């Protein structure tokens, strides 16, 4: 059935969500939220904490797909890690050099890269997010996730861009094309998967492990939580409770109103961003935003360094202004040298702020503000972290002079003061070898 795009209807009615624009907004929003160093993930599983999921959900454009189920809010921290845009440091997500660069480039250039990196990631098995199917942690039960995920990716390649496809129709096409993301290693492994009770609820019984129950649920998880979050597919969905009944005949199924949070996905459409991301089109031009998607709040930059947004701002804009300026009131920020230096110290760049003001300011940026940015920019790079180094102490000044004059050693170290040498970690083995050849083993 081809869905008709519509506004949010009463609870239980189908909803159509066009994700192409909101994913581009959300990428920048989550990157900026990450810069606050408030996002935490488990160092063992790398999954976001409950507080992190809640923080991400609060700033997503349009909110998460469901108010009481974490889908996009769970996916974004995982995608940033898999894509190399963020890494865990002391349990907190911190942007990498690549992540900081993504803040100053058009998001539609980054989203296809995130999809390709997710396809090749071993960070998470999406099937583990179908928590009602128990026994997944038993040894030798599940197949590797990466080959499964790539089969789902191939299913997207087989879609006709711009045309709606029902989920059941997609399942039928996948089976016909041999795209079979089998989740269990063997028939024996299948007996270890169950609902409610490991004996009575085992999926090993005949007729209790249909394609839609296992391969289908895995496919739904990949599409709903990752392809839709990245803005590659537009989706039609309903609340998951009662949306699918393929598990009802299983022992314990009567106690569940849905098998997974993804059960409500009913149809999808590969949009222009998705067609580009999966390689069906060579170029992509961001679509003109509908009037309802254009923020009504624009900023006014004043000569006294205040930035005013009388009509309010989207979360992404608010996070950016909070990073570079001090908030004077609910909708007023002020730029200072200290606030700009603080932002630079946390990894932001002035190009990020300049680009935003050029795009969002209702009038040309005053000369006083331009001068402040230029003066602050001139301080950038005057101090540079050259990385860790080994400090080598010589017994006396004569030995230091001998080493620094040796043709092999002098290119491996830098003299500091009278008796000390600095050696970078990558050059330490060569320095040790050359020093030993000179007759001085390194203690």
N, C-alpha and C positions, 0 to 999 in steps of 0.2 A: 504494500500500500504506500503511495507517495504522500508524504505529509504536507500539509499546508502550513507555511510559516505563520506564527501567531504570537501574540503576547502571552505572558504567563497567565494561565487559566487557573480556576480553583484547584485545590489539592486533588490529585489523582488524574487530572486531565493531561494529555500529552503536551510537552513543551519542546519547542525547536530552539536550538542554541547555535548561533553562528559564531564560531570561535576564532576566526582568522584575525580579527582586530584585537579582541581582548587578550589573546595570547601574546601579542606584541607589546601591549601595555603591561601585562603581568610579568613578562620577562624582566623589564626594566625595574618594575616595582620590587620584585623579589631580590634582584641584585642589590638594589639600594637598601632593602631591609637587611640583607646579609651584611652590608657594610656597618650596620649598627652593632654587629657581633652579639646579637641577642638570640640568634638561632642556634639551637643545640641539637646534636644527634648522638646516638649511641656509638661509642668508639668501636664496639664489637660488631654490631649489625649495620651501623651507619644509617639507621632509620631515624627520622625526626622524632623528637620528644612530643608529648601531648601539648605542651606549652608552645612549642615551635609550630605545630600544625595549626593551633588556634591563632597564633600571630600571623601566619601566612594567610589563613582564611579571612582574617579581618581586613586585609589590604587588597584582596583580589578584585579585579574589575568585574562587577556583576556577581561577586561572591562565588563560593564553590557551587558545584552542580546541585548538591543537596545541602540544606542547612545543618543536618544532623549526621552526615556521613563525610568523612575526609577522603576526597578523591584528588582534585587538583592540589589541595593544600598539602597532601602527603607527597604527591608526585614532584612538585617543584624542587624541594631540597634534594631528592634523589637525582633528578635530572641535572642539577647544577654540579653535583659530585661526579656523576658519570660523564658529563661533558667537559670536565676539567676546569669549570668556571669557579668552583669553590672546593676547598679542602678542609678537613677537620684538624683543628689545632686546639688541643686541650679540651676536646669535646664541643667546641664551637665552630660553626661554619665561617670560614674566612675566605674572601675572594682571592683567587690567584691572579697572576699577571694577565692571563687570558680573560678572566672574569672582569677585571677592571677595564680592559680594552673594550669589552662588549658593551659597557655603559656609554661609550662614545661612538658606537657604530649603529646603523639601522638594525633594529631587532630582527627584521625578516631575513637578514644575512646569517644570524646566529641560530634561529630556530631549526632550519633544515640540518645544520651540523649537529644539533642536540639530538635530533631523531636518529641520524646515522650512528652517532656514538652510543645511543641507547640500544640500538639493535645489536651492537657488538659488546654490550656491557655484561659483566658477570656480577654486578652489584646486588641484584635482587631477582628472585624468581617471582614473577607476578602471581603465580598460582598460590603462593603462600598467603596472598591477600584474600583468598577465598577461605576464610577461617572456619566455616562450618564443616568443611571436609577435613576430618582429623586424620592423624597418622602420617602426615607428610614428613615429619622429622625422623621417621624410622630409617634405618640404613638401607640403601639400595632400593628405594621406593620410586623416587622421581627421576625423570630424564633431565639432561642438561637444559637449562632455560634458553641459552643463546640460539641453538638450532630451531627450537620451537618459535621463538620470537621472530626469527627471520622468515619463517613460513607465514606468520601473520603479516609481516611487512610485504611479502610477495602478494598476499591477498589484496592489499591496498593498491599495489601496482596494477592489478587486474581490474580495478574499478574504472568506470568511465567518468572523468571529471565533470562535475556539475550535475550528475544524475543521482537521485536518491536510490538507495538499495536497502531493503529490509534486512534485519539481522538474520532472520531465518533463511532468506534468500542468499545471503552471503555464506552462511553455513553450507547450504546446498552447493554453491559454486566452489567452495573450498574443497569439499569432498570429491566433487567431480574432477577437480584439477589436481587431486592428490596432495593437497596442502593439509596435512594431517598432523597438527602439533600434539602428538601423543605425550601425555604427562607421566604415565607409569612405565617403568622399565620392563615389566614382564607381567604375565598373568598372576604369578605368585605375589608380586608387588601390589597388584590391584586389590588383593584380599586384605592388605594392611591399611587401605584407605577406607574410611567409614563415616557414617553420620551417627552422632549420639553414642552408640555402643559399638565397640570393636568387633563383637561377635554377630549380634543380630543386625547391626546397621552396616555391615561390610558391603563395599561396592563390588566385591568379587562374585556375588550371586548373579546368575543369568538374568538379563533384562534390567539390571540395576546400575549399569555404568554406560549409558548411551553417550553418543558423540557430543550432544549439546551439554551433557552434564559435566564432562571433563574437558575435552578439547574446546567445546563451546565456551565454558566458563573462563578458560585461560584466554581465549581470543577476546572475550568481552573485557577482561581486565586490561589487556594491552591496549585495546582500542579506546576504551572509556578513560582510563587513568593516564595514558601517555600520549596517544595520537590526538585525542580531543584537547588535552591540556596544552599541547604544543600548537594547537590551532590548525591542524592538518585536515580535520574532518568536522563538518557541521553535523549535529546529532539531533535526533528526536528521542525523547526519553520520558518516562513516567516514574513515579515512586516505585522502588523495587518490590515492595510488599505485594504479593499476588500477581506479579508481572509474568512469571513463568511457573509452570506446574510440572516440569519434567522430572522432578525429584519426589513428587508426592507419593509414589508407590514404594519408595524406599522406606525401610523401617526407620522411624524417627523423623521422617519428613513431615508428618502431620503437625509436629511441634514447631516447625519453622515457617514463618511467613514469607521468607525469601532465602535463597541459598547463598547469594552474594550481593554485595552492594551495587553490583553492575547489572543485576537482572533487569533493571528498567530500561536499558538501552534497546530501542526498537528499530531504529533506522539510522543510516549515516549517508553522508555525501562528501566525496573528495572535493575540497575547495581548491581555488587557484594556488594557495600557499602549499597545500598538501600535494597537488600535482607536481609542483616544482620540487618539493622535498623528496619525493619518491622517484624523481628522474623522468617524469612524463613530459615536462616542459623545460625548456632551457632557461628562460628568463621569467622573472616575477616582478611585477609592479604593484605595490600596495594599493588596494582598492580605495576609492573615495569613501570616506566614512559617512554613514547615514547621519542626518542632522541630530538624531537623538544621542549619537555616540560622541558628538563633539562637546567637550566640556564648556559649560557656560561661563565658568569663572576664568578670567584672564588676569594676569598680574600687571600692576603698574609699578614701575621702578622709579623712585623719587631721587632727587639730587642729594637728599640728606641720607642716602643709603638704605632707606626703607623700601621694602617690597610689600605691596598691598594686594590682597586677593579678596575683594569684597563679596564675591559670589561663591567663594569656596573653591577648593581644588581637588583633583583626584589624588588618591593615596600616593601614587608615584611622584607627583609634583611636591606634595607635602614632605615626603621623605627626603627629597633632594634639597629643598629649602632648609629643612631642619639640619641637614648635614653641613651646609655652607654658611648658615647665618644663625643669629640668635632670635628666638621668637619673643616679640614684645607683647603680642596679644594673640587672640585666637586666629586672626587672619592677617597679621602683620609681622614681618620679619625684618631684621636689620643686618646689613653686612658690616663687618669690622675686620681689621687686619687680623685680630686674634681668631675670629671665627673661620676666616679663610685658611689661616695657617693650621688650625686644628683639623680642618677637612683634608688638607694636603697631607698632614701627618698620618691620617687614617687611611690614606691610599687613594683618595679622590683626586681628580685633575681639574684644573680651571677650565679646560676645554669642555668638560661636562656641564659646568655652570654657564659658560658663555653660550654654548649651543642651546641650552634651555631658555635663557633670557632672550636670545635672538628670535626664538620661535614663539615664546609665550607672552612677551611684553607687548602691551597695547600701544606703546610709543617707543621711539628710539631710546636706548639706554643712555642716561645722562653722562656727560663727560666726567663728572666727579667719580661715578661708579667705574667707568672704563679706566680711569687713572688708578683707582684703588686696585683693580684687578691686574693692571700692568705692573704696578709697583710690587704687588705680592708675587706675581709671576717671575719677576727678576730674582727673587730669593730662592726660587725653586731650582734644585740641582746644585746649589753652591756647597751643600754638604751631601756626601754620597756614601751609602753603606756598601763597602767593598767586600763584605762577607767575612766569614770566620778566617782566622789565620793562626799559625803556630808561632809562638815567640821562642826563639832559640837564644839561650844565654851563653856567651863565650866567657872563658875563664879570665881573659884579659883583652885589652885593646889590640894587642899585637895579633892574637889569633883571629879576631874579627877582621882585621885588615888583610890577613892572609887569605881568609875565606872569600872575602869580597873581591879580591884580586884574581882568584882562580878562575880560569876561563870557563870551566864547567859549572862551578857553584854560583858565580856572580849573576847568571841569568835566572837562577832559581830562588833568589832571596833579595830582600831589601834591607839595607842597614838602617837601624834605628838607634840613635845615640852612639855611645862609644863601644858598648859590649854586647849589643843585642841585634838580632836579625829576625825579620818577618818572612815566614814561608807559608804559602797558601796550602791548604790540605791536599789539593791535587798534585802539588809538586813535592810534597814531603818524601815520598818513596825515592824519587830521583835525587833529592838533596841528601837523603840518608846514604844512598849508594855512593855518591860522589864524595861526600865527607869521609866515608870509610876508605875510599881509594886514596884520599889525601892523607890518611893516617889518623883520623879522628872519628871514632865511632860515636854515634849519637846516643846518649844515655836516656 
